[in-house]
Amino acid sequence: MLNAMVASSKTHAAAMIRWLGLKPEEWEPIAYGDPIHKMFANVRLVRPSEGVEQAHTDWVLEKLVPYICLTCTTVPLNWRIPQEQVDA
């Protein structure tokens, strides 16, 4: 079962796979908004280059999450959705 690297474009996702030194045969590059039709073991999300929008969050929660078997993490691992950093 493959893992997925999600970024603004497939080219950006493929570049992140190479930059992190991951095995390309184990990781599939995916762009935010792409249709998902198969299961993935693990998923890593790269912050969209144009900034996080509601459409990104909706796509992750509605389209991607049902196809993840194990974990969903972010690159870098300390990245958070901007709303979590806003002081109330």
PyMOL Python script that loads the backbone (N, CA, C, O; Angstrom):
from pymol import cmd

cmd.read_pdbstr("""\
ATOM      1  N   MET A   1       0.849  -1.178   0.000  1.00  0.00           N
ATOM      2  CA  MET A   1       0.000   0.000   0.000  1.00  0.00           C
ATOM      3  C   MET A   1       0.894   1.241   0.000  1.00  0.00           C
ATOM      4  O   MET A   1       1.841   1.336   0.781  1.00  0.00           O
ATOM      5  N   LEU A   2       0.587   2.173  -0.871  1.00  0.00           N
ATOM      6  CA  LEU A   2       1.370   3.404  -0.996  1.00  0.00           C
ATOM      7  C   LEU A   2       1.026   4.423   0.079  1.00  0.00           C
ATOM      8  O   LEU A   2      -0.022   4.353   0.723  1.00  0.00           O
ATOM      9  N   ASN A   3       1.929   5.359   0.251  1.00  0.00           N
ATOM     10  CA  ASN A   3       1.709   6.530   1.090  1.00  0.00           C
ATOM     11  C   ASN A   3       1.463   7.712   0.163  1.00  0.00           C
ATOM     12  O   ASN A   3       1.800   7.644  -1.019  1.00  0.00           O
ATOM     13  N   ALA A   4       0.889   8.784   0.670  1.00  0.00           N
ATOM     14  CA  ALA A   4       0.593   9.955  -0.150  1.00  0.00           C
ATOM     15  C   ALA A   4       1.279  11.192   0.411  1.00  0.00           C
ATOM     16  O   ALA A   4       1.272  11.432   1.618  1.00  0.00           O
ATOM     17  N   MET A   5       1.872  11.975  -0.490  1.00  0.00           N
ATOM     18  CA  MET A   5       2.426  13.287  -0.152  1.00  0.00           C
ATOM     19  C   MET A   5       1.530  14.306  -0.836  1.00  0.00           C
ATOM     20  O   MET A   5       1.440  14.321  -2.064  1.00  0.00           O
ATOM     21  N   VAL A   6       0.863  15.163  -0.059  1.00  0.00           N
ATOM     22  CA  VAL A   6      -0.098  16.120  -0.603  1.00  0.00           C
ATOM     23  C   VAL A   6       0.493  17.519  -0.539  1.00  0.00           C
ATOM     24  O   VAL A   6       0.965  17.959   0.510  1.00  0.00           O
ATOM     25  N   ALA A   7       0.463  18.217  -1.681  1.00  0.00           N
ATOM     26  CA  ALA A   7       0.994  19.579  -1.759  1.00  0.00           C
ATOM     27  C   ALA A   7       0.153  20.379  -2.745  1.00  0.00           C
ATOM     28  O   ALA A   7      -0.866  19.895  -3.236  1.00  0.00           O
ATOM     29  N   SER A   8       0.584  21.606  -3.034  1.00  0.00           N
ATOM     30  CA  SER A   8      -0.167  22.481  -3.940  1.00  0.00           C
ATOM     31  C   SER A   8      -0.281  21.907  -5.350  1.00  0.00           C
ATOM     32  O   SER A   8      -1.278  22.124  -6.037  1.00  0.00           O
ATOM     33  N   SER A   9       0.738  21.180  -5.770  1.00  0.00           N
ATOM     34  CA  SER A   9       0.729  20.535  -7.089  1.00  0.00           C
ATOM     35  C   SER A   9       1.451  19.203  -6.978  1.00  0.00           C
ATOM     36  O   SER A   9       2.145  18.946  -5.995  1.00  0.00           O
ATOM     37  N   LYS A  10       1.285  18.356  -7.988  1.00  0.00           N
ATOM     38  CA  LYS A  10       1.985  17.072  -7.981  1.00  0.00           C
ATOM     39  C   LYS A  10       3.495  17.284  -8.059  1.00  0.00           C
ATOM     40  O   LYS A  10       4.262  16.525  -7.467  1.00  0.00           O
ATOM     41  N   THR A  11       3.920  18.313  -8.788  1.00  0.00           N
ATOM     42  CA  THR A  11       5.343  18.624  -8.889  1.00  0.00           C
ATOM     43  C   THR A  11       5.906  19.010  -7.528  1.00  0.00           C
ATOM     44  O   THR A  11       6.991  18.565  -7.155  1.00  0.00           O
ATOM     45  N   HIS A  12       5.172  19.836  -6.785  1.00  0.00           N
ATOM     46  CA  HIS A  12       5.588  20.238  -5.440  1.00  0.00           C
ATOM     47  C   HIS A  12       5.648  19.016  -4.525  1.00  0.00           C
ATOM     48  O   HIS A  12       6.591  18.880  -3.746  1.00  0.00           O
ATOM     49  N   ALA A  13       4.673  18.138  -4.605  1.00  0.00           N
ATOM     50  CA  ALA A  13       4.657  16.933  -3.771  1.00  0.00           C
ATOM     51  C   ALA A  13       5.832  16.013  -4.113  1.00  0.00           C
ATOM     52  O   ALA A  13       6.469  15.459  -3.217  1.00  0.00           O
ATOM     53  N   ALA A  14       6.118  15.852  -5.406  1.00  0.00           N
ATOM     54  CA  ALA A  14       7.245  15.007  -5.826  1.00  0.00           C
ATOM     55  C   ALA A  14       8.567  15.604  -5.340  1.00  0.00           C
ATOM     56  O   ALA A  14       9.468  14.873  -4.928  1.00  0.00           O
ATOM     57  N   ALA A  15       8.678  16.924  -5.388  1.00  0.00           N
ATOM     58  CA  ALA A  15       9.887  17.584  -4.889  1.00  0.00           C
ATOM     59  C   ALA A  15      10.060  17.354  -3.386  1.00  0.00           C
ATOM     60  O   ALA A  15      11.181  17.153  -2.921  1.00  0.00           O
ATOM     61  N   MET A  16       8.974  17.381  -2.630  1.00  0.00           N
ATOM     62  CA  MET A  16       9.047  17.137  -1.184  1.00  0.00           C
ATOM     63  C   MET A  16       9.458  15.696  -0.890  1.00  0.00           C
ATOM     64  O   MET A  16      10.189  15.440   0.067  1.00  0.00           O
ATOM     65  N   ILE A  17       8.995  14.767  -1.703  1.00  0.00           N
ATOM     66  CA  ILE A  17       9.389  13.360  -1.527  1.00  0.00           C
ATOM     67  C   ILE A  17      10.901  13.240  -1.692  1.00  0.00           C
ATOM     68  O   ILE A  17      11.567  12.593  -0.884  1.00  0.00           O
ATOM     69  N   ARG A  18      11.444  13.865  -2.743  1.00  0.00           N
ATOM     70  CA  ARG A  18      12.891  13.824  -2.971  1.00  0.00           C
ATOM     71  C   ARG A  18      13.645  14.568  -1.871  1.00  0.00           C
ATOM     72  O   ARG A  18      14.661  14.076  -1.382  1.00  0.00           O
ATOM     73  N   TRP A  19      13.158  15.757  -1.473  1.00  0.00           N
ATOM     74  CA  TRP A  19      13.831  16.582  -0.480  1.00  0.00           C
ATOM     75  C   TRP A  19      13.925  15.881   0.872  1.00  0.00           C
ATOM     76  O   TRP A  19      14.935  15.997   1.567  1.00  0.00           O
ATOM     77  N   LEU A  20      12.870  15.152   1.244  1.00  0.00           N
ATOM     78  CA  LEU A  20      12.855  14.431   2.519  1.00  0.00           C
ATOM     79  C   LEU A  20      13.616  13.109   2.461  1.00  0.00           C
ATOM     80  O   LEU A  20      13.788  12.445   3.483  1.00  0.00           O
ATOM     81  N   GLY A  21      14.071  12.725   1.270  1.00  0.00           N
ATOM     82  CA  GLY A  21      14.824  11.484   1.118  1.00  0.00           C
ATOM     83  C   GLY A  21      13.967  10.235   1.237  1.00  0.00           C
ATOM     84  O   GLY A  21      14.452   9.178   1.642  1.00  0.00           O
ATOM     85  N   LEU A  22      12.692  10.358   0.884  1.00  0.00           N
ATOM     86  CA  LEU A  22      11.782   9.207   0.938  1.00  0.00           C
ATOM     87  C   LEU A  22      11.912   8.379  -0.329  1.00  0.00           C
ATOM     88  O   LEU A  22      12.384   8.881  -1.349  1.00  0.00           O
ATOM     89  N   LYS A  23      11.506   7.135  -0.279  1.00  0.00           N
ATOM     90  CA  LYS A  23      11.577   6.256  -1.452  1.00  0.00           C
ATOM     91  C   LYS A  23      10.411   6.591  -2.392  1.00  0.00           C
ATOM     92  O   LYS A  23       9.251   6.402  -2.026  1.00  0.00           O
ATOM     93  N   PRO A  24      10.712   7.086  -3.599  1.00  0.00           N
ATOM     94  CA  PRO A  24       9.643   7.492  -4.530  1.00  0.00           C
ATOM     95  C   PRO A  24       8.661   6.374  -4.875  1.00  0.00           C
ATOM     96  O   PRO A  24       7.493   6.639  -5.159  1.00  0.00           O
ATOM     97  N   GLU A  25       9.129   5.128  -4.851  1.00  0.00           N
ATOM     98  CA  GLU A  25       8.229   4.016  -5.180  1.00  0.00           C
ATOM     99  C   GLU A  25       7.217   3.739  -4.070  1.00  0.00           C
ATOM    100  O   GLU A  25       6.246   3.015  -4.293  1.00  0.00           O
ATOM    101  N   GLU A  26       7.425   4.300  -2.883  1.00  0.00           N
ATOM    102  CA  GLU A  26       6.515   4.104  -1.754  1.00  0.00           C
ATOM    103  C   GLU A  26       5.575   5.288  -1.540  1.00  0.00           C
ATOM    104  O   GLU A  26       4.642   5.196  -0.742  1.00  0.00           O
ATOM    105  N   TRP A  27       5.810   6.406  -2.247  1.00  0.00           N
ATOM    106  CA  TRP A  27       5.045   7.637  -2.041  1.00  0.00           C
ATOM    107  C   TRP A  27       4.429   8.110  -3.344  1.00  0.00           C
ATOM    108  O   TRP A  27       5.093   8.128  -4.381  1.00  0.00           O
ATOM    109  N   GLU A  28       3.174   8.487  -3.295  1.00  0.00           N
ATOM    110  CA  GLU A  28       2.481   9.019  -4.463  1.00  0.00           C
ATOM    111  C   GLU A  28       2.234  10.515  -4.271  1.00  0.00           C
ATOM    112  O   GLU A  28       1.645  10.921  -3.269  1.00  0.00           O
ATOM    113  N   PRO A  29       2.686  11.350  -5.239  1.00  0.00           N
ATOM    114  CA  PRO A  29       2.420  12.778  -5.135  1.00  0.00           C
ATOM    115  C   PRO A  29       0.965  13.091  -5.491  1.00  0.00           C
ATOM    116  O   PRO A  29       0.444  12.596  -6.490  1.00  0.00           O
ATOM    117  N   ILE A  30       0.318  13.910  -4.673  1.00  0.00           N
ATOM    118  CA  ILE A  30      -1.084  14.283  -4.888  1.00  0.00           C
ATOM    119  C   ILE A  30      -1.217  15.787  -4.659  1.00  0.00           C
ATOM    120  O   ILE A  30      -0.567  16.346  -3.776  1.00  0.00           O
ATOM    121  N   ALA A  31      -2.050  16.430  -5.449  1.00  0.00           N
ATOM    122  CA  ALA A  31      -2.328  17.854  -5.269  1.00  0.00           C
ATOM    123  C   ALA A  31      -3.632  18.009  -4.501  1.00  0.00           C
ATOM    124  O   ALA A  31      -4.547  17.197  -4.637  1.00  0.00           O
ATOM    125  N   TYR A  32      -3.708  19.069  -3.686  1.00  0.00           N
ATOM    126  CA  TYR A  32      -4.963  19.357  -2.995  1.00  0.00           C
ATOM    127  C   TYR A  32      -6.077  19.477  -4.033  1.00  0.00           C
ATOM    128  O   TYR A  32      -5.917  20.164  -5.042  1.00  0.00           O
ATOM    129  N   GLY A  33      -7.187  18.819  -3.790  1.00  0.00           N
ATOM    130  CA  GLY A  33      -8.326  18.871  -4.696  1.00  0.00           C
ATOM    131  C   GLY A  33      -8.391  17.724  -5.684  1.00  0.00           C
ATOM    132  O   GLY A  33      -9.416  17.541  -6.342  1.00  0.00           O
ATOM    133  N   ASP A  34      -7.307  16.934  -5.808  1.00  0.00           N
ATOM    134  CA  ASP A  34      -7.330  15.790  -6.721  1.00  0.00           C
ATOM    135  C   ASP A  34      -8.368  14.762  -6.261  1.00  0.00           C
ATOM    136  O   ASP A  34      -8.594  14.612  -5.060  1.00  0.00           O
ATOM    137  N   PRO A  35      -8.991  14.062  -7.192  1.00  0.00           N
ATOM    138  CA  PRO A  35      -9.904  12.981  -6.788  1.00  0.00           C
ATOM    139  C   PRO A  35      -9.112  11.829  -6.168  1.00  0.00           C
ATOM    140  O   PRO A  35      -8.021  11.502  -6.636  1.00  0.00           O
ATOM    141  N   ILE A  36      -9.652  11.224  -5.131  1.00  0.00           N
ATOM    142  CA  ILE A  36      -9.009  10.110  -4.437  1.00  0.00           C
ATOM    143  C   ILE A  36      -9.886   8.873  -4.620  1.00  0.00           C
ATOM    144  O   ILE A  36     -11.083   8.895  -4.334  1.00  0.00           O
ATOM    145  N   HIS A  37      -9.259   7.779  -5.109  1.00  0.00           N
ATOM    146  CA  HIS A  37     -10.027   6.562  -5.367  1.00  0.00           C
ATOM    147  C   HIS A  37      -9.382   5.314  -4.790  1.00  0.00           C
ATOM    148  O   HIS A  37      -9.865   4.207  -5.027  1.00  0.00           O
ATOM    149  N   LYS A  38      -8.284   5.471  -4.025  1.00  0.00           N
ATOM    150  CA  LYS A  38      -7.648   4.292  -3.440  1.00  0.00           C
ATOM    151  C   LYS A  38      -7.166   4.605  -2.031  1.00  0.00           C
ATOM    152  O   LYS A  38      -7.031   5.763  -1.637  1.00  0.00           O
ATOM    153  N   MET A  39      -6.914   3.542  -1.293  1.00  0.00           N
ATOM    154  CA  MET A  39      -6.484   3.684   0.091  1.00  0.00           C
ATOM    155  C   MET A  39      -4.991   3.980   0.171  1.00  0.00           C
ATOM    156  O   MET A  39      -4.202   3.502  -0.644  1.00  0.00           O
ATOM    157  N   PHE A  40      -4.618   4.786   1.181  1.00  0.00           N
ATOM    158  CA  PHE A  40      -3.218   5.090   1.465  1.00  0.00           C
ATOM    159  C   PHE A  40      -2.913   4.688   2.893  1.00  0.00           C
ATOM    160  O   PHE A  40      -3.759   4.814   3.778  1.00  0.00           O
ATOM    161  N   ALA A  41      -1.687   4.198   3.117  1.00  0.00           N
ATOM    162  CA  ALA A  41      -1.287   3.828   4.467  1.00  0.00           C
ATOM    163  C   ALA A  41      -1.090   5.081   5.308  1.00  0.00           C
ATOM    164  O   ALA A  41      -1.714   5.236   6.358  1.00  0.00           O
ATOM    165  N   ASN A  42      -0.224   5.971   4.847  1.00  0.00           N
ATOM    166  CA  ASN A  42       0.085   7.196   5.563  1.00  0.00           C
ATOM    167  C   ASN A  42       0.006   8.372   4.597  1.00  0.00           C
ATOM    168  O   ASN A  42       0.175   8.215   3.388  1.00  0.00           O
ATOM    169  N   VAL A  43      -0.254   9.551   5.151  1.00  0.00           N
ATOM    170  CA  VAL A  43      -0.337  10.757   4.340  1.00  0.00           C
ATOM    171  C   VAL A  43       0.440  11.867   5.037  1.00  0.00           C
ATOM    172  O   VAL A  43       0.359  12.027   6.255  1.00  0.00           O
ATOM    173  N   ARG A  44       1.192  12.629   4.250  1.00  0.00           N
ATOM    174  CA  ARG A  44       1.859  13.824   4.757  1.00  0.00           C
ATOM    175  C   ARG A  44       1.328  15.020   3.983  1.00  0.00           C
ATOM    176  O   ARG A  44       1.265  15.001   2.754  1.00  0.00           O
ATOM    177  N   LEU A  45       0.950  16.054   4.713  1.00  0.00           N
ATOM    178  CA  LEU A  45       0.423  17.266   4.109  1.00  0.00           C
ATOM    179  C   LEU A  45       1.490  18.353   4.114  1.00  0.00           C
ATOM    180  O   LEU A  45       2.121  18.616   5.137  1.00  0.00           O
ATOM    181  N   VAL A  46       1.680  18.977   2.962  1.00  0.00           N
ATOM    182  CA  VAL A  46       2.576  20.125   2.845  1.00  0.00           C
ATOM    183  C   VAL A  46       1.693  21.359   2.786  1.00  0.00           C
ATOM    184  O   VAL A  46       0.722  21.394   2.030  1.00  0.00           O
ATOM    185  N   ARG A  47       2.019  22.362   3.570  1.00  0.00           N
ATOM    186  CA  ARG A  47       1.218  23.590   3.582  1.00  0.00           C
ATOM    187  C   ARG A  47       1.129  24.156   2.166  1.00  0.00           C
ATOM    188  O   ARG A  47       2.155  24.319   1.505  1.00  0.00           O
ATOM    189  N   PRO A  48      -0.080  24.456   1.690  1.00  0.00           N
ATOM    190  CA  PRO A  48      -0.234  24.994   0.332  1.00  0.00           C
ATOM    191  C   PRO A  48       0.550  26.287   0.156  1.00  0.00           C
ATOM    192  O   PRO A  48       0.547  27.142   1.042  1.00  0.00           O
ATOM    193  N   SER A  49       1.224  26.433  -0.985  1.00  0.00           N
ATOM    194  CA  SER A  49       2.067  27.606  -1.227  1.00  0.00           C
ATOM    195  C   SER A  49       1.255  28.893  -1.275  1.00  0.00           C
ATOM    196  O   SER A  49       1.786  29.964  -0.979  1.00  0.00           O
ATOM    197  N   GLU A  50      -0.011  28.811  -1.641  1.00  0.00           N
ATOM    198  CA  GLU A  50      -0.853  30.006  -1.708  1.00  0.00           C
ATOM    199  C   GLU A  50      -1.536  30.304  -0.377  1.00  0.00           C
ATOM    200  O   GLU A  50      -2.297  31.267  -0.275  1.00  0.00           O
ATOM    201  N   GLY A  51      -1.274  29.494   0.635  1.00  0.00           N
ATOM    202  CA  GLY A  51      -1.898  29.679   1.940  1.00  0.00           C
ATOM    203  C   GLY A  51      -3.067  28.726   2.130  1.00  0.00           C
ATOM    204  O   GLY A  51      -3.654  28.248   1.159  1.00  0.00           O
ATOM    205  N   VAL A  52      -3.396  28.457   3.364  1.00  0.00           N
ATOM    206  CA  VAL A  52      -4.475  27.529   3.681  1.00  0.00           C
ATOM    207  C   VAL A  52      -5.816  28.224   3.501  1.00  0.00           C
ATOM    208  O   VAL A  52      -6.038  29.318   4.021  1.00  0.00           O
ATOM    209  N   GLU A  53      -6.702  27.577   2.760  1.00  0.00           N
ATOM    210  CA  GLU A  53      -8.052  28.097   2.545  1.00  0.00           C
ATOM    211  C   GLU A  53      -9.060  27.054   3.013  1.00  0.00           C
ATOM    212  O   GLU A  53      -8.713  25.890   3.215  1.00  0.00           O
ATOM    213  N   GLN A  54     -10.277  27.469   3.178  1.00  0.00           N
ATOM    214  CA  GLN A  54     -11.328  26.548   3.626  1.00  0.00           C
ATOM    215  C   GLN A  54     -11.461  25.356   2.674  1.00  0.00           C
ATOM    216  O   GLN A  54     -11.746  24.242   3.112  1.00  0.00           O
ATOM    217  N   ALA A  55     -11.256  25.586   1.386  1.00  0.00           N
ATOM    218  CA  ALA A  55     -11.371  24.498   0.407  1.00  0.00           C
ATOM    219  C   ALA A  55     -10.348  23.395   0.671  1.00  0.00           C
ATOM    220  O   ALA A  55     -10.639  22.217   0.467  1.00  0.00           O
ATOM    221  N   HIS A  56      -9.141  23.775   1.126  1.00  0.00           N
ATOM    222  CA  HIS A  56      -8.127  22.771   1.447  1.00  0.00           C
ATOM    223  C   HIS A  56      -8.596  21.898   2.611  1.00  0.00           C
ATOM    224  O   HIS A  56      -8.517  20.671   2.550  1.00  0.00           O
ATOM    225  N   THR A  57      -9.080  22.538   3.660  1.00  0.00           N
ATOM    226  CA  THR A  57      -9.551  21.811   4.839  1.00  0.00           C
ATOM    227  C   THR A  57     -10.729  20.916   4.497  1.00  0.00           C
ATOM    228  O   THR A  57     -10.777  19.762   4.925  1.00  0.00           O
ATOM    229  N   ASP A  58     -11.677  21.432   3.734  1.00  0.00           N
ATOM    230  CA  ASP A  58     -12.835  20.632   3.336  1.00  0.00           C
ATOM    231  C   ASP A  58     -12.407  19.401   2.555  1.00  0.00           C
ATOM    232  O   ASP A  58     -12.910  18.304   2.799  1.00  0.00           O
ATOM    233  N   TRP A  59     -11.477  19.574   1.611  1.00  0.00           N
ATOM    234  CA  TRP A  59     -11.009  18.459   0.785  1.00  0.00           C
ATOM    235  C   TRP A  59     -10.324  17.406   1.656  1.00  0.00           C
ATOM    236  O   TRP A  59     -10.574  16.211   1.497  1.00  0.00           O
ATOM    237  N   VAL A  60      -9.452  17.851   2.584  1.00  0.00           N
ATOM    238  CA  VAL A  60      -8.746  16.905   3.453  1.00  0.00           C
ATOM    239  C   VAL A  60      -9.745  16.107   4.286  1.00  0.00           C
ATOM    240  O   VAL A  60      -9.657  14.881   4.357  1.00  0.00           O
ATOM    241  N   LEU A  61     -10.697  16.802   4.919  1.00  0.00           N
ATOM    242  CA  LEU A  61     -11.635  16.116   5.812  1.00  0.00           C
ATOM    243  C   LEU A  61     -12.661  15.263   5.067  1.00  0.00           C
ATOM    244  O   LEU A  61     -12.985  14.163   5.513  1.00  0.00           O
ATOM    245  N   GLU A  62     -13.170  15.750   3.948  1.00  0.00           N
ATOM    246  CA  GLU A  62     -14.238  15.048   3.239  1.00  0.00           C
ATOM    247  C   GLU A  62     -13.748  14.015   2.234  1.00  0.00           C
ATOM    248  O   GLU A  62     -14.354  12.952   2.097  1.00  0.00           O
ATOM    249  N   LYS A  63     -12.660  14.311   1.531  1.00  0.00           N
ATOM    250  CA  LYS A  63     -12.218  13.446   0.434  1.00  0.00           C
ATOM    251  C   LYS A  63     -11.023  12.574   0.781  1.00  0.00           C
ATOM    252  O   LYS A  63     -10.949  11.425   0.345  1.00  0.00           O
ATOM    253  N   LEU A  64     -10.074  13.110   1.569  1.00  0.00           N
ATOM    254  CA  LEU A  64      -8.843  12.368   1.841  1.00  0.00           C
ATOM    255  C   LEU A  64      -8.929  11.463   3.062  1.00  0.00           C
ATOM    256  O   LEU A  64      -8.557  10.292   2.992  1.00  0.00           O
ATOM    257  N   VAL A  65      -9.413  11.991   4.176  1.00  0.00           N
ATOM    258  CA  VAL A  65      -9.418  11.235   5.437  1.00  0.00           C
ATOM    259  C   VAL A  65     -10.091   9.860   5.323  1.00  0.00           C
ATOM    260  O   VAL A  65      -9.578   8.905   5.906  1.00  0.00           O
ATOM    261  N   PRO A  66     -11.208   9.710   4.605  1.00  0.00           N
ATOM    262  CA  PRO A  66     -11.801   8.367   4.512  1.00  0.00           C
ATOM    263  C   PRO A  66     -10.916   7.328   3.809  1.00  0.00           C
ATOM    264  O   PRO A  66     -11.204   6.133   3.880  1.00  0.00           O
ATOM    265  N   TYR A  67      -9.853   7.760   3.138  1.00  0.00           N
ATOM    266  CA  TYR A  67      -8.967   6.849   2.409  1.00  0.00           C
ATOM    267  C   TYR A  67      -7.605   6.672   3.081  1.00  0.00           C
ATOM    268  O   TYR A  67      -6.658   6.208   2.445  1.00  0.00           O
ATOM    269  N   ILE A  68      -7.499   7.038   4.366  1.00  0.00           N
ATOM    270  CA  ILE A  68      -6.247   6.888   5.102  1.00  0.00           C
ATOM    271  C   ILE A  68      -6.383   5.744   6.097  1.00  0.00           C
ATOM    272  O   ILE A  68      -7.315   5.720   6.902  1.00  0.00           O
ATOM    273  N   CYS A  69      -5.454   4.797   6.039  1.00  0.00           N
ATOM    274  CA  CYS A  69      -5.500   3.647   6.949  1.00  0.00           C
ATOM    275  C   CYS A  69      -4.795   3.912   8.275  1.00  0.00           C
ATOM    276  O   CYS A  69      -5.273   3.485   9.326  1.00  0.00           O
ATOM    277  N   LEU A  70      -3.652   4.617   8.235  1.00  0.00           N
ATOM    278  CA  LEU A  70      -2.864   4.760   9.453  1.00  0.00           C
ATOM    279  C   LEU A  70      -2.808   6.202   9.940  1.00  0.00           C
ATOM    280  O   LEU A  70      -3.597   6.578  10.806  1.00  0.00           O
ATOM    281  N   THR A  71      -1.905   7.017   9.417  1.00  0.00           N
ATOM    282  CA  THR A  71      -1.704   8.356   9.975  1.00  0.00           C
ATOM    283  C   THR A  71      -1.735   9.451   8.927  1.00  0.00           C
ATOM    284  O   THR A  71      -1.508   9.217   7.740  1.00  0.00           O
ATOM    285  N   CYS A  72      -2.021  10.643   9.399  1.00  0.00           N
ATOM    286  CA  CYS A  72      -1.965  11.853   8.586  1.00  0.00           C
ATOM    287  C   CYS A  72      -1.129  12.851   9.367  1.00  0.00           C
ATOM    288  O   CYS A  72      -1.519  13.267  10.458  1.00  0.00           O
ATOM    289  N   THR A  73       0.027  13.245   8.816  1.00  0.00           N
ATOM    290  CA  THR A  73       0.909  14.184   9.482  1.00  0.00           C
ATOM    291  C   THR A  73       1.203  15.357   8.557  1.00  0.00           C
ATOM    292  O   THR A  73       0.783  15.377   7.400  1.00  0.00           O
ATOM    293  N   THR A  74       1.919  16.316   9.079  1.00  0.00           N
ATOM    294  CA  THR A  74       2.260  17.494   8.286  1.00  0.00           C
ATOM    295  C   THR A  74       3.765  17.602   8.104  1.00  0.00           C
ATOM    296  O   THR A  74       4.537  17.041   8.881  1.00  0.00           O
ATOM    297  N   VAL A  75       4.172  18.328   7.073  1.00  0.00           N
ATOM    298  CA  VAL A  75       5.584  18.596   6.807  1.00  0.00           C
ATOM    299  C   VAL A  75       5.765  20.090   6.851  1.00  0.00           C
ATOM    300  O   VAL A  75       5.124  20.767   6.047  1.00  0.00           O
ATOM    301  N   PRO A  76       6.564  20.665   7.700  1.00  0.00           N
ATOM    302  CA  PRO A  76       7.266  20.003   8.800  1.00  0.00           C
ATOM    303  C   PRO A  76       6.286  19.571   9.887  1.00  0.00           C
ATOM    304  O   PRO A  76       5.148  20.037   9.934  1.00  0.00           O
ATOM    305  N   LEU A  77       6.739  18.685  10.749  1.00  0.00           N
ATOM    306  CA  LEU A  77       5.845  18.091  11.738  1.00  0.00           C
ATOM    307  C   LEU A  77       5.277  19.096  12.731  1.00  0.00           C
ATOM    308  O   LEU A  77       4.237  18.829  13.334  1.00  0.00           O
ATOM    309  N   ASN A  78       5.929  20.252  12.922  1.00  0.00           N
ATOM    310  CA  ASN A  78       5.410  21.244  13.864  1.00  0.00           C
ATOM    311  C   ASN A  78       4.432  22.215  13.213  1.00  0.00           C
ATOM    312  O   ASN A  78       3.969  23.143  13.877  1.00  0.00           O
ATOM    313  N   TRP A  79       4.101  22.032  11.931  1.00  0.00           N
ATOM    314  CA  TRP A  79       3.156  22.915  11.246  1.00  0.00           C
ATOM    315  C   TRP A  79       1.759  22.712  11.806  1.00  0.00           C
ATOM    316  O   TRP A  79       1.342  21.586  12.076  1.00  0.00           O
ATOM    317  N   ARG A  80       1.039  23.819  11.979  1.00  0.00           N
ATOM    318  CA  ARG A  80      -0.333  23.776  12.501  1.00  0.00           C
ATOM    319  C   ARG A  80      -1.239  24.592  11.598  1.00  0.00           C
ATOM    320  O   ARG A  80      -0.785  25.501  10.903  1.00  0.00           O
ATOM    321  N   ILE A  81      -2.511  24.266  11.613  1.00  0.00           N
ATOM    322  CA  ILE A  81      -3.492  25.068  10.906  1.00  0.00           C
ATOM    323  C   ILE A  81      -3.502  26.448  11.548  1.00  0.00           C
ATOM    324  O   ILE A  81      -3.533  26.540  12.775  1.00  0.00           O
ATOM    325  N   PRO A  82      -3.477  27.523  10.765  1.00  0.00           N
ATOM    326  CA  PRO A  82      -3.337  28.875  11.336  1.00  0.00           C
ATOM    327  C   PRO A  82      -4.328  29.201  12.446  1.00  0.00           C
ATOM    328  O   PRO A  82      -3.978  29.943  13.363  1.00  0.00           O
ATOM    329  N   GLN A  83      -5.533  28.683  12.401  1.00  0.00           N
ATOM    330  CA  GLN A  83      -6.529  28.998  13.408  1.00  0.00           C
ATOM    331  C   GLN A  83      -6.092  28.537  14.798  1.00  0.00           C
ATOM    332  O   GLN A  83      -6.527  29.106  15.799  1.00  0.00           O
ATOM    333  N   GLU A  84      -5.242  27.516  14.872  1.00  0.00           N
ATOM    334  CA  GLU A  84      -4.780  27.023  16.164  1.00  0.00           C
ATOM    335  C   GLU A  84      -3.802  27.990  16.818  1.00  0.00           C
ATOM    336  O   GLU A  84      -3.584  27.914  18.027  1.00  0.00           O
ATOM    337  N   GLN A  85      -3.211  28.894  16.050  1.00  0.00           N
ATOM    338  CA  GLN A  85      -2.203  29.799  16.568  1.00  0.00           C
ATOM    339  C   GLN A  85      -2.786  31.161  16.973  1.00  0.00           C
ATOM    340  O   GLN A  85      -2.077  32.005  17.520  1.00  0.00           O
ATOM    341  N   VAL A  86      -4.052  31.364  16.707  1.00  0.00           N
ATOM    342  CA  VAL A  86      -4.688  32.642  17.020  1.00  0.00           C
ATOM    343  C   VAL A  86      -5.075  32.666  18.493  1.00  0.00           C
ATOM    344  O   VAL A  86      -5.740  31.755  18.987  1.00  0.00           O
ATOM    345  N   ASP A  87      -4.648  33.723  19.192  1.00  0.00           N
ATOM    346  CA  ASP A  87      -5.005  33.864  20.602  1.00  0.00           C
ATOM    347  C   ASP A  87      -6.444  34.337  20.708  1.00  0.00           C
ATOM    348  O   ASP A  87      -6.862  35.237  19.979  1.00  0.00           O
ATOM    349  N   ALA A  88      -7.190  33.743  21.598  1.00  0.00           N
ATOM    350  CA  ALA A  88      -8.598  34.110  21.771  1.00  0.00           C
ATOM    351  C   ALA A  88      -8.742  35.263  22.734  1.00  0.00           C
ATOM    352  O   ALA A  88      -9.858  35.708  23.002  1.00  0.00           O
TER     353      ALA A  88
END
""", "prot")
cmd.dss("prot")
cmd.show_as("cartoon", "prot")
cmd.util.cbc("prot")
cmd.orient("prot")
